[in-house]
Amino acid sequence: MLVELADRFLAGFTFMDWMVLLMASIVGALVMTRWSQLTAIALIAYGADLAFRFAGLFLSAGDVPMNFAAGLAMARLDDHGLAAALRPFLFFALIAFLFGLRRRYGNR
């Protein structure tokens, strides 16, 4: 059961999704100065991730009417619900981890 759950979760991510998640988390952890900023930084990174994914899906629709392309992009964002639901928590955890590493080893 756990293996099937992990497979369904990992199927919701492409290589570009992992790269955006990693790069946004690194930038977020570098921008943070205090632990109290973690929630705001994670939400900003998640918002940027959604904007980039929507823009990519919208632009990849090709030569179709704009309302159809926007509907198609929104439908594609709904694919893989488990990965979509856990994405903000991944940003939160990864930014917290990277910020903790920076605080611990950054002044050496």
N, C-alpha and C positions, 0 to 999 in steps of 0.2 A: 504494500500500500504506500509506503513512504517513497519507494523508487518510482512508482507511477506518478505520485504527486510531484516529485522532483523533475521528472520528465515533462510533465505538463507545464511546470513553471519555466523550465529552461527553453521549451519550445516557443515561448512567447517573446524571446529575445533574439535579435540578430547580432551580428558582429558590430554593426554601427550603433545599435542600442547600448551594448556594453561599453563602447568607446565614448559615447556621449555621457553615459552614467559615470564613467571613470573621470573624464576630463572636467565635467561640471563639478564633481565632488572634489577634485584636486583644487580647482579654482576657488570653490566655496571654502575649503579648509584654509587656504592661503589668505583669503580675505578676512576671515573671522579673527577677532582679537579677544573675545570673551566667550565663555560657554553659554551665556544667556542669549547669544545671537544664533544659536544652532537651529532653532525652529524656523526663523526667518530665512536663513541661508538655505536650508533644505527646501523650503517652499519656493524660493526663487529659482533654485536649480531644477526643481520639478516643473515649474512653469516654463522655464527655458527649454527643457526636454520636450514638453508637450508642444510648444510652439515650433520647435525644429522638426519634430515628427509630423505635425499637421502640415507644415509648409512643404516638407518633402513629399508627403502623400498627395497633397493638392497639386503640386507641380508635376508629379509623375503621372497624373491622369491623362495627359496628352491633350489632343484637340477635341475636347468635349465642352458642352456649355458649363458655365461657372457654377450654377446651382447643382448640377449633377456631380461635378468634380468635388464640390464641398461635401455633398451627401456621401459620396464614395469614400472620401478621406475620413469622415466621422465614423462610418461603418467599419473601416479598417482599424481605426483606433480602438474600437470595441472588441476586436479579436483578442483572443488569449486573455480572458478576464482575470485569471489568477495573477499573471505577470503585471497586468495593468493595476490591479488592486494593491500589490505589494511594492510597486515601484517607488512611491513616496517614502516608504519605510526603508528601502534600500539606500536611497539618498541620505536619509537621516542617519542610518547606521554607518555608512561609509564616510560621510563627512565627519561624524563624531570620532571615528577611528583615526582618520587622517589628522584631525586637529589634535587629538590626544598624542599621536606620534610626534607632531610638530612641537607641541608644548614640552614633551619629555626630552626629545633629542635636538631640538632646534637651537638651543643656547650653548651647545657644546662646541 
